[in-house]
């Protein structure tokens, strides 16, 4: 086996020199006078509705129904655009249409003033007159091909660019309407999120004459409140157009069937010393178990919650912590080589808890324990996640991870229905994008019978990975107050990944971005696109190897190296990676690369959730200085695509994990471009603004497989050293010794 290499590249920063050309319709798109008439009628109907209804807000909320999944650059620019502002600045939400999977289109919500809507109608009438006089009532892609087609734009009262923008805008819009909430869960307690306007929630309730004596509610942040069904019905009846999202306000643990064994009395476990610590947020912990000295326990309950607790409610949390501390002793076939871990256990509930209360507790716990990098969370909901927004608790986990140097490992939730009709979508908070979400497989690698599936927001690849969590008739062992027990569930797959992740971060000293990339890359391997790729909605990128040594090494015909960098400009690049050549001056490799980062997100933006996109390209540098990307599909030089739907599905645009590879099949060496080497580019794009808001760290794992079986790792190390780059072999024994030395207490005389 070859060691994994840490290579400290010198990255360069490049500004965005691309300048957009004149806008045009897409190849098969068109704008007709009939379409313009329909859009005018839509906007007039919206004005009539707001005129005849009580006005609680200053401006008007408008849904724009696009005819595709639309890229930021292709959204409307001239329609419903206030003077001196951009239409994109008016966006307060985005969701998908109610259509079969793969056929959804964008519905984007804008908050604009009445004057802007009336001006838009006037401009649409001008564009209609232009179409009638210059283009016989219909515009297509060919009409705006200049200099072949020269059109006279004089005499219409608005500039040429505005006329074209209006016509192009009409080609991507099907209709306008006022917002309406759909898919309300059948629950008694709701989380209600409102569109962002100048009106606060307190002011809205005051205008509706709702007081807190008759109706019980709580506010969470600037736009979300918890309310019962009676209050929700009042809000839905009076201001349905102000409601952006509705979900259930309940997280819980489902207690699966447990097979109890006889309690073992004298189980030996040494005293804890300097082992790393994993945080566990779960149900309560039982301090009578044999490994209690390894667990620092806190019952994070108020007095009412404490009165409702019982020994039964301590089983699940204790079982989860038992796997983290001593899982390999109970399950020898799952010995991962990571040793034991200490646990800081926070019992936050008995068996269920309000989502909003859970979020408040997690905030306090994480803020008070800044030394913990890995947190295990095995609480979730039975309800399926929405296709139009990330759940409240998942969005909160994403926010925490974007701001702090931590990673949450979240269980993928279980389907415990007696009769299964299809596969359920995962429940919250397993829709957290920055977390590592873990589903469960059987020992033979097939999905567990209780598996639930992604994707999240129609295309984000969740769950991330899978691991062994047992099944009804093939259980794994855990320990609680009743002794050793046979269990199953994603709750018991997640702790094994928490162990591995903590080992990589705290023992091996890897940044969390690199550690996450390494976990996902080890699961994907070379077979992802040909094997697990077909089952990715359930298994994510695949099954993580059991032995940590397999994660931390590679085959002797492979070169695997880790990169860590910071995106602080439009492009972060290195065009001089010295990949060794063969005797014919060719490159005898296939390659893959995995990159992870932790972006800030905006739940209020609905399906357009992540604020930052980092796209990845890796491959040979061609004679023109551009990269011949290893990805099987061809991207534009800036990492983008004309087709947003394909960009999201195939290239994971806007997703915070990027996996690119050349599919393993009959391969032959590829030519080198003269003296050019290999290169990597990380391209950054902002969702909400064209300017970069702040720096963003990324980690990448790159693997080169020599197709003839030759071990060229020393050639690669030597070539990197010649360039003055620091190359370290990731030596497990050496890192363990460094970790132990760092944990020693120094006594001064």
C-alpha positions in Angstrom: 0.0 0.0 0.0 1.1 3.6 -0.7 0.8 6.3 1.9 -1.5 9.3 1.3 0.4 12.5 0.7 -0.2 16.0 2.0 0.9 18.5 -0.6 1.1 22.1 0.2 0.6 23.7 -3.2 1.0 27.4 -3.9 -2.3 28.6 -5.2 -2.7 31.7 -7.3 -5.7 33.9 -7.4 -7.3 35.1 -10.6 -10.0 37.7 -11.1 -13.0 37.2 -13.3 -12.2 38.6 -16.7 -15.3 37.2 -18.4 -17.6 39.8 -19.9 -21.1 38.8 -20.8 -22.2 39.4 -24.3 -25.6 40.7 -25.5 -28.5 38.6 -24.2 -30.4 36.4 -26.6 -33.2 33.8 -26.5 -32.3 30.2 -26.0 -32.1 28.2 -29.2 -35.6 26.8 -29.2 -37.3 29.5 -27.2 -39.7 32.2 -28.5 -41.7 35.2 -27.3 -45.0 36.0 -28.9 -47.5 38.8 -28.5 -49.9 36.2 -27.1 -47.4 35.4 -24.3 -47.0 39.1 -23.6 -50.8 39.6 -23.4 -51.0 36.7 -20.9 -48.2 38.1 -18.7 -49.9 41.5 -18.7 -53.2 39.9 -17.6 -51.4 38.0 -14.8 -49.9 41.2 -13.4 -53.2 43.0 -13.7 -54.9 40.2 -11.8 -52.3 40.4 -9.0 -52.9 44.2 -8.8 -56.7 43.6 -8.6 -56.2 41.0 -5.8 -54.1 43.3 -3.6 -56.4 46.2 -4.2 -59.5 44.3 -3.1 -57.8 42.6 -0.1 -56.6 44.0 3.2 -53.0 45.3 2.8 -50.7 44.3 5.6 -47.4 45.0 3.8 -46.2 48.0 1.8 -45.3 46.2 -1.4 -46.5 43.3 -3.4 -45.4 39.6 -3.5 -45.2 38.1 -7.0 -44.4 34.6 -8.0 -42.6 34.3 -11.4 -43.2 30.8 -12.8 -40.2 30.0 -15.0 -40.3 27.4 -17.7 -37.1 25.6 -16.6 -34.7 25.4 -13.7 -33.1 28.7 -14.2 -29.5 29.9 -13.6 -28.9 33.1 -11.8 -27.6 34.7 -15.0 -30.7 33.8 -16.9 -33.3 35.1 -14.5 -35.5 38.0 -15.5 -33.7 41.4 -15.6 -36.1 43.9 -17.0 -39.5 42.7 -15.7 -40.6 43.7 -12.2 -37.3 45.6 -11.8 -37.5 48.7 -9.6 -35.7 51.8 -10.8 -32.0 51.8 -9.7 -32.1 48.2 -8.5 -31.6 44.7 -9.9 -34.5 42.3 -10.2 -32.4 39.7 -8.3 -32.2 42.0 -5.3 -36.0 41.7 -5.0 -36.0 37.9 -4.5 -37.4 36.7 -1.2 -37.9 33.0 -2.0 -37.5 30.2 -4.5 -39.3 26.8 -4.8 -40.1 24.1 -7.5 -43.3 23.6 -9.3 -45.6 20.7 -8.5 -44.4 18.3 -11.3 -43.0 14.8 -11.5 -39.4 14.3 -10.4 -37.0 15.6 -13.1 -39.6 17.9 -14.6 -39.8 20.6 -11.9 -39.4 24.2 -12.9 -38.4 27.2 -10.8 -41.0 29.5 -9.1 -39.2 32.5 -7.7 -40.9 35.0 -5.4 -40.2 38.8 -5.7 -41.2 41.6 -3.4 -41.7 44.7 -5.4 -43.7 48.0 -5.2 -47.0 48.7 -7.1 -45.4 51.3 -9.3 -42.8 48.8 -10.6 -45.6 46.3 -11.6 -47.5 49.0 -13.4 -44.3 50.2 -15.2 -43.6 46.5 -16.1 -47.0 46.3 -17.8 -46.3 49.5 -19.7 -43.0 48.1 -20.9 -44.6 44.8 -21.9 -47.0 46.7 -24.1 -44.0 48.5 -25.8 -42.3 45.1 -26.4 -45.6 43.8 -27.8 -45.7 46.7 -30.3 -42.1 46.1 -31.2 -42.8 42.4 -32.0 -45.8 43.4 -34.1 -44.0 46.1 -36.1 -40.6 44.5 -36.5 -40.9 40.7 -36.2 -44.5 39.8 -37.3 -45.6 39.1 -33.7 -42.9 36.5 -32.7 -39.2 36.7 -31.6 -36.8 33.7 -31.8 -33.1 33.1 -31.3 -32.3 33.9 -34.9 -33.9 37.4 -34.8 -31.2 38.7 -32.5 -28.2 37.2 -34.3 -26.2 40.3 -35.1 -24.7 41.5 -37.5 -26.8 39.1 -39.7 -30.1 40.6 -38.4 -30.1 44.3 -37.9 -33.3 45.6 -36.3 -34.3 49.2 -35.9 -35.1 50.0 -32.2 -35.9 53.7 -32.6 -39.3 55.2 -31.9 -40.3 53.0 -29.0 -39.4 55.2 -26.1 -37.0 52.8 -24.3 -33.4 51.7 -25.1 -32.6 48.8 -27.4 -31.1 46.8 -24.5 -34.2 47.1 -22.5 -36.5 46.0 -25.3 -34.3 42.9 -25.9 -34.1 42.2 -22.1 -37.9 42.3 -21.9 -38.3 39.9 -24.8 -35.7 37.5 -23.5 -37.3 37.7 -20.0 -40.7 36.7 -21.5 -39.1 33.7 -23.2 -38.1 32.2 -19.8 -41.4 33.0 -17.9 -44.6 31.0 -18.2 -46.7 33.2 -15.9 -47.0 35.4 -12.8 -49.2 34.8 -9.8 -49.5 35.6 -6.1 -47.8 33.2 -3.7 -49.9 30.4 -2.2 -48.7 27.8 0.4 -49.0 24.1 -0.5 -48.2 20.8 1.2 -49.1 21.7 4.7 -48.3 18.8 7.1 -51.2 17.2 9.0 -49.9 18.2 12.5 -51.0 20.1 15.6 -47.8 22.1 16.0 -46.2 24.1 13.2 -43.1 26.0 12.3 -44.3 28.9 10.1 -41.8 31.0 8.1 -42.9 34.2 6.4 -41.5 36.0 3.4 -39.1 38.8 4.3 -40.8 42.2 4.2 -40.7 45.4 6.2 -43.4 44.0 8.5 -42.2 42.1 11.6 -44.1 39.1 12.9 -45.1 41.0 16.0 -46.6 43.8 13.9 -48.4 41.2 11.7 -50.0 39.6 14.7 -51.0 42.9 16.1 -52.7 43.9 12.9 -54.6 40.6 12.9 -55.6 41.3 16.5 -53.9 38.1 17.8 -52.9 38.1 21.4 -50.6 35.7 23.3 -53.2 35.0 26.0 -55.6 33.1 23.8 -53.0 31.8 21.3 -49.7 30.3 22.3 -46.8 31.0 19.9 -43.1 31.7 20.0 -40.8 33.6 17.6 -37.5 32.2 16.3 -35.3 34.6 14.4 -36.7 37.4 12.2 -39.1 35.3 10.1 -40.1 32.0 11.8 -42.7 31.3 14.6 -44.1 28.2 16.3 -47.9 28.0 16.4 -50.7 25.5 16.9 -53.2 24.5 14.2 -55.8 27.0 15.3 -53.5 30.0 14.9 -52.0 28.6 11.7 -55.6 28.4 10.2 -56.1 32.1 11.1 -52.9 33.1 9.4 -53.5 30.9 6.3 -57.0 32.4 6.0 -55.9 36.1 6.2 -52.4 36.3 4.8 -51.7 33.1 2.8 -49.5 35.0 0.4 -47.1 36.0 3.3 -46.4 32.4 4.3 -43.3 31.0 2.8 -42.8 27.6 4.5 -44.7 25.4 6.9 -43.3 22.3 8.7 -43.8 20.2 11.8 -42.2 21.4 15.0 -41.2 18.0 16.5 -38.0 15.9 16.5 -38.0 12.5 18.1 -36.3 9.2 18.5 -38.1 6.1 17.2 -37.4 3.2 19.7 -36.8 0.2 17.5 -37.3 -3.4 18.5 -34.4 -4.3 20.8 -33.3 -7.8 21.5 -31.8 -7.9 25.1 -29.0 -10.3 26.1 -28.1 -11.2 29.6 -26.3 -8.3 31.3 -22.6 -8.9 31.6 -21.2 -8.0 35.0 -17.4 -7.8 34.8 -16.5 -6.2 31.5 -13.0 -4.8 31.6 -12.3 -1.4 30.2 -9.2 0.7 31.1 -9.3 4.1 32.6 -9.6 6.9 30.0 -6.5 9.0 29.4 -5.8 11.4 26.5 -8.3 10.0 23.9 -10.1 12.5 21.7 -13.6 13.6 22.6 -16.8 13.3 20.5 -19.9 15.2 21.4 -23.2 13.3 21.5 -26.6 15.1 21.5 -29.3 12.5 22.1 -31.7 11.1 24.7 -30.4 10.6 28.2 -27.4 8.5 29.3 -27.3 5.9 32.0 -24.4 6.3 34.3 -24.5 2.8 35.7 -22.9 1.2 32.6 -19.4 -0.3 32.7 -17.9 2.5 30.4 -19.5 5.4 32.4 -16.0 6.8 33.3 -15.5 7.4 29.6 -18.6 9.6 29.3 -19.0 13.1 30.8 -22.7 13.2 31.1 -25.1 16.1 31.3 -28.9 15.7 31.5 -29.8 18.9 29.6 -33.4 19.0 30.8 -35.6 21.5 32.5 -37.6 20.5 35.5 -40.7 19.4 33.6 -38.6 17.3 31.2 -36.8 15.8 34.1 -40.0 14.6 35.7 -41.0 12.8 32.6 -37.7 10.9 32.2 -37.2 7.2 33.0 -34.7 4.4 32.5 -36.4 3.4 29.3 -35.6 6.9 27.9 -31.9 6.3 28.7 -31.5 3.3 26.3 -31.0 5.0 23.0 -28.5 7.7 24.1 -26.5 5.2 26.1 -26.4 2.8 23.1 -25.1 5.5 20.8 -22.4 6.5 23.2 -21.5 2.8 23.8 -20.6 2.4 20.1 -18.4 5.5 20.2 -16.6 4.4 23.3 -16.3 0.6 22.8 -18.1 -0.4 19.6 -15.3 -2.7 18.3 -15.2 -4.8 21.5 -18.9 -5.7 21.0 -18.7 -6.0 17.2 -15.2 -7.5 16.4 -16.0 -7.7 12.7 -16.4 -3.9 12.7 -13.1 -3.1 14.4 -12.1 0.1 12.6 -8.6 0.4 14.2 -9.5 3.8 15.7 -9.3 2.7 19.4 -11.7 4.1 22.0 -13.1 7.6 22.3 -14.3 9.7 25.2 -17.8 11.1 24.9 -19.3 14.3 26.2 -23.0 13.3 26.3 -25.8 15.8 26.4 -29.2 14.2 27.0 -31.6 16.8 25.5 -34.9 15.0 25.5 -36.8 12.0 26.8 -38.0 10.7 23.5 -39.3 13.7 21.6 -38.6 17.4 21.6 -39.8 20.5 19.8 -37.5 21.3 16.9 -37.2 24.9 18.0 -36.2 23.8 21.6 -33.7 21.3 20.2 -32.1 24.1 18.2 -31.8 26.3 21.2 -30.2 23.6 23.2 -27.7 22.7 20.5 -26.7 26.4 20.3 -25.9 26.5 24.0 -24.1 23.1 24.0 -21.9 23.9 21.0 -21.0 27.4 22.2 -20.1 26.0 25.6 -17.9 23.2 24.2 -15.6 24.8 21.6 -12.9 22.1 22.0 -15.2 19.5 20.4 -14.9 19.2 16.6 -17.2 16.2 15.9 -20.8 16.0 17.0 -23.1 13.0 16.7 -26.8 13.7 16.3 -29.2 10.7 16.0 -32.5 12.6 16.5 -34.9 13.1 13.6 -38.5 13.3 12.4 -40.9 10.8 10.8 -42.1 13.5 8.3 -40.5 13.6 4.9 -38.4 16.6 4.1 -39.9 19.2 1.7 -38.7 19.4 -1.9 -38.9 23.2 -1.7 -37.0 24.2 1.5 -34.5 22.8 4.0 -35.9 22.1 7.4 -35.5 24.6 10.2 -33.2 22.4 12.3 -31.1 21.3 9.3 -30.6 24.9 8.3 -29.5 25.7 11.8 -26.9 22.9 11.7 -25.6 24.3 8.4 -25.3 27.8 9.9 -23.4 26.5 12.9 -20.9 24.6 10.7 -20.4 27.5 8.3 -19.4 29.7 11.3 -17.5 27.2 13.5 -14.8 24.6 13.0 -17.1 21.6 13.6 -18.9 18.8 11.8 -22.2 17.1 12.6 -22.7 13.5 11.8 -26.4 13.0 11.4 -28.3 9.7 11.1 -30.4 9.3 7.9 -33.6 8.5 9.8 -35.5 5.2 9.6 -38.7 4.0 7.9 -40.5 2.1 10.7 -43.9 1.7 9.1 -45.4 -1.8 9.4 -46.5 -1.7 5.8 -44.2 0.1 3.3 -45.6 1.6 0.2 -42.6 3.0 -1.7 -39.5 4.5 -0.1 -39.9 7.5 2.3 -37.9 10.6 1.9 -35.4 11.2 4.7 -36.6 13.2 7.7 -35.1 16.3 9.2 -32.4 17.2 10.1 -30.9 14.7 7.6 -31.4 17.4 5.0 -28.5 19.3 6.5 -26.0 20.0 3.6 -22.9 20.8 5.7 -23.4 17.7 7.9 -22.3 14.2 7.0 -25.6 12.3 6.7 -25.3 8.5 7.2 -27.7 5.8 5.9 -27.5 2.2 6.9 -26.6 -1.0 5.0 -26.6 -4.7 5.8 -23.4 -6.7 6.1 -23.5 -7.7 2.4 -23.6 -4.0 1.4 -27.2 -3.8 0.4 -29.5 -1.0 1.8 -31.2 -1.8 5.1 -34.9 -2.6 4.9 -35.8 0.6 6.8 -33.8 2.9 4.5 -35.1 6.2 3.5 -33.9 8.2 0.5 -32.8 11.6 -0.8 -32.4 13.8 -2.7 -32.7 17.1 -0.9 -34.2 20.1 -2.8 -34.5 17.6 -5.8 -30.8 17.3 -6.5 -28.5 17.7 -3.4 -26.9 14.3 -2.8 -28.1 13.2 0.6 -27.4 11.0 2.4 -23.7 11.5 1.9 -22.5 7.9 2.7 -23.6 4.6 4.2 -22.3 2.3 6.9 -23.3 -0.9 8.7 -26.2 -0.3 11.1 -27.8 -3.7 11.2 -31.3 -4.8 10.2 -34.3 -6.5 11.7 -32.7 -10.0 11.3 -29.1 -9.0 11.2 -28.4 -6.7 14.2 -25.3 -5.1 15.6 -24.5 -4.9 19.3 -24.7 -1.9 21.6 -24.8 -1.5 25.4 -27.2 0.2 27.8 -28.6 -0.1 31.3 -30.1 -3.5 30.4 -26.7 -4.8 29.3 -25.6 -5.7 25.8 -28.4 -5.4 23.3 -28.9 -6.2 19.6 -30.0 -3.1 17.7 -30.5 -1.7 14.2 -31.0 1.7 12.7 -29.2 4.7 11.1 -28.8 5.9 14.7 -26.2 3.1 15.1 -24.5 3.6 11.8 -23.7 7.3 12.4 -21.5 6.8 15.5 -19.1 4.6 13.6 -18.6 7.5 11.1 -18.2 10.0 14.0 -15.4 7.7 15.3 -13.6 7.8 11.9 -14.1 11.5 11.4 -12.8 12.4 14.9 -9.8 10.2 14.3 -9.0 12.0 11.1 -9.4 15.5 12.6 -8.2 15.1 16.1 -5.6 12.4 15.8 -4.3 12.7 12.3 -4.6 16.5 12.4 -6.5 17.0 9.2 -8.7 20.1 8.6 -12.4 19.2 8.6 -12.8 20.0 4.9 -10.1 17.4 4.1 -11.4 14.9 6.5 -14.9 15.0 5.1 -13.5 14.8 1.5 -11.4 11.7 2.5 -14.4 10.0 4.1 -16.6 10.6 1.0 -13.8 9.7 -1.4 -13.2 6.4 0.4 -16.8 5.5 0.0 -17.1 6.5 -3.6 -13.9 4.8 -4.9 -13.6 4.1 -8.7 -17.0 2.4 -8.8 -19.3 5.3 -7.8 -20.4 6.3 -11.3 -20.8 2.7 -12.5 -22.2 1.1 -9.3 -23.4 3.0 -6.3 -24.2 5.9 -8.5 -27.4 4.1 -9.6 -28.4 3.8 -5.9 -27.2 7.1 -4.7 -30.6 8.3 -3.4 -30.3 5.7 -0.7 -26.5 5.0 -0.3 -25.1 8.4 -1.1 -21.5 8.1 -2.4 -21.2 4.5 -1.1 -20.0 2.5 2.0 -17.0 3.8 4.0 -14.4 1.0 4.5 -14.4 -0.5 8.0 -10.6 -0.2 8.7 -9.3 3.3 9.1 -6.1 2.1 7.5 -8.0 1.7 4.2 -9.1 5.3 4.4 -5.5 6.5 5.2 -3.7 4.6 2.5 -4.0 3.7 -1.2 -3.1 0.9 -3.6 0.6 0.7 -4.7 -0.3 1.7 -8.2 -2.0 4.9 -7.0 -0.9 8.3 -6.1 -3.4 9.9 -3.6 -2.7 13.4 -2.3 -4.6 15.9 -0.1 -4.9 19.6 -0.8 -6.2 22.4 1.5 -6.8 25.9 0.3 -8.8 29.0 0.6 -11.0 30.6 -2.1 -10.5 34.3 -1.8 -11.0 35.4 -5.4 -13.0 34.3 -8.5 -10.5 31.5 -9.3 -8.0 29.7 -7.1 -5.5 27.9 -9.4 -2.3 25.9 -9.8 -1.2 24.9 -13.3 2.0 23.1 -12.4 1.2 19.8 -10.7 4.0 17.5 -11.7 2.3 14.2 -12.6 4.9 11.7 -13.7 4.9 10.5 -17.3 5.8 7.1 -18.8 8.6 6.2 -21.2 6.6 7.4 -24.2 6.1 10.9 -22.6 2.4 10.1 -21.9 0.2 10.0 -18.8 -0.9 6.4 -18.0 -3.5 7.3 -15.5 -7.2 7.5 -14.7 -8.1 10.1 -12.1 -10.7 11.2 -9.6 -11.1 14.1 -7.2 -13.3 14.9 -4.3 -13.7 18.4 -2.8 -15.7 19.6 0.2 -16.4 23.0 1.7 -18.8 24.5 4.3 -20.7 27.4 2.7 -23.1 29.8 4.3 -26.8 29.1 3.3 -30.0 31.0 3.2 -33.2 29.1 4.1 -35.3 32.0 3.0 -34.1 31.4 -0.5 -35.9 28.0 -0.7 -34.5 25.7 -3.3 -31.7 28.2 -4.1 -30.2 27.4 -0.7 -26.4 27.6 -0.8 -25.0 31.1 -1.0 -21.7 30.1 -2.5 -20.6 27.7 -5.3 -17.1 26.3 -5.6 -16.7 24.3 -8.8 -13.7 22.0 -9.4 -11.7 21.2 -12.4 -8.6 18.9 -12.5 -6.6 17.5 -15.4 -3.9 18.1 -18.0 -3.1 21.7 -18.9 -3.6 22.1 -22.6 -1.5 24.3 -25.0 -3.9 27.1 -24.7 -3.5 27.1 -20.9 -6.9 25.7 -20.2 -7.5 22.5 -18.2 -8.6 19.3 -19.9 -11.0 18.3 -17.1 -11.0 14.6 -16.0 -14.8 14.8 -15.7 -16.5 12.8 -18.4 -18.7 15.7 -19.4 -17.4 18.9 -20.8 -17.9 22.1 -18.7 -17.4 25.7 -19.7 -14.0 27.1 -18.8 -15.6 28.9 -15.8 -17.1 25.6 -14.6 -20.6 26.6 -15.6 -23.1 25.2 -18.1 -25.8 26.7 -20.3 -28.3 24.1 -19.0 -28.9 24.8 -15.3 -31.0 21.6 -14.9 -28.1 19.5 -16.2 -25.6 21.5 -14.2 -27.3 20.7 -10.9 -28.0 17.0 -11.7 -24.8 16.0 -13.4 -22.2 18.4 -12.1 -23.6 19.1 -8.6 -23.7 22.8 -9.2 -24.4 24.7 -5.9 -23.6 21.5 -3.9 -20.9 21.6 -1.3 -19.4 18.2 -2.2 -17.9 17.9 -5.6 -16.9 14.5 -7.0 -15.4 14.2 -10.5 -13.8 11.2 -12.1 -12.9 9.4 -15.3 -15.0 6.2 -15.3 -12.9 3.0 -14.9 -13.0 1.0 -18.2 -10.6 0.0 -21.0 -8.0 2.8 -20.7 -4.9 3.8 -22.5 -2.3 6.5 -21.8 -3.2 10.0 -22.8 -0.8 12.5 -24.5 1.0 15.3 -22.7 0.7 18.8 -24.0 4.4 19.6 -24.6 6.0 20.8 -21.3 2.6 21.5 -19.7 1.8 19.7 -16.5 -1.5 19.1 -14.7 -3.6 21.8 -13.1 -6.5 22.4 -10.7 -8.9 25.3 -10.6 -11.5 26.2 -8.0 -14.0 28.7 -9.3 -16.2 30.7 -6.9 -19.6 32.2 -7.6 -21.9 34.0 -5.2 -25.7 33.4 -5.3 -26.9 36.6 -3.9 -24.2 39.0 -5.0 -21.6 39.3 -7.7 -18.9 40.3 -5.1 -17.2 37.8 -2.9 -18.4 38.2 0.7 -15.6 36.4 2.5 -12.9 33.7 2.2 -14.0 30.0 2.1 -11.8 27.1 2.9 -11.9 23.9 0.8 -10.3 20.5 1.1 -9.7 18.1 -1.8 -8.5 14.5 -2.3 -7.0 13.6 -5.7 -6.3 10.1 -6.8 -4.2 9.0 -9.8 -4.3 5.3 -10.8 -1.5 4.0 -13.0 -3.2 1.8 -15.6 -0.2 -0.4 -16.1 0.3 -1.1 -12.3 3.5 0.9 -12.0 4.2 2.6 -8.7 5.2 6.2 -9.5 4.7 7.8 -6.1 8.4 8.5 -5.5 8.7 10.2 -8.9 5.8 12.4 -7.9 7.3 13.3 -4.5 10.6 14.1 -6.0 9.0 16.4 -8.7 7.0 18.2 -6.0 10.2 18.7 -3.9 12.0 20.1 -6.9 9.4 22.8 -7.0 9.9 23.7 -3.4 6.6 22.3 -2.3 6.3 20.6 1.1 5.2 16.9 0.7 4.4 14.9 3.9 3.5 11.3 4.0 0.4 10.8 6.2 2.1 8.4 8.6 -0.4 7.0 11.1 2.1 5.9 13.8 3.9 9.2 13.6 0.7 11.2 13.9 -0.5 9.2 16.9 2.8 9.9 18.7 2.5 13.6 17.9 -1.1 13.6 19.2 0.0 11.8 22.4 2.8 14.3 22.9 0.5 17.2 22.5 -1.9 15.8 25.1 0.8 15.4 27.8 0.5 17.7 30.8 3.6 19.7 31.5 4.4 20.4 35.2 6.6 23.4 35.9 8.9 23.5 39.0 
